Amino acid sequence: MRKPTDSRPGALSTPRSPTSSASSSRTSPAGAATRSRAFVHQDLVVCVFEDGATRAEQNLVAAGEAKLVRIQRDALQRALAPQLVAAVERLTSRTVRTFMSGMDEDGAASIEAFLLEPEPLTASVLA
């Protein structure tokens, strides 16, 4: 697994970013993703996975069965949601309020978005 090395503002570059945690499992919704990155902006964590379609998924898409790939990925997302949310909560020390997932038509790229509970205002911010 490669470390994300994105130097853009808000990009995570640690080896324990949500992308590395989410894609470390063979059962990950990211599948066989060869490129992944994560971005954090205020109360939003976005993980992007590219080149993630498995050979089986590629074969289904080539046979005109992209809908089956989407159904399978959606089911896997629902099954893995608690694990993905737990990983993001552990890595950010924040509570995930909402988790969303999506993929492109051929399954080659996917995105995982996590909305975090707002951080409580501190006394120094209120003063």
Secondary structure, 3 states (H helix, E strand, C coil): CCCCCCCCCCECCCCCCHHHHHCCCCCCCCCCCCEEEEEEECCEEEEEEECCCCHHHHHHHHCCCHHHHHHHHHHHHHHHHHHHHHHHHHHHCCCEEEEEEEECCCCCEEEEEEEECCCCCCHHHHC
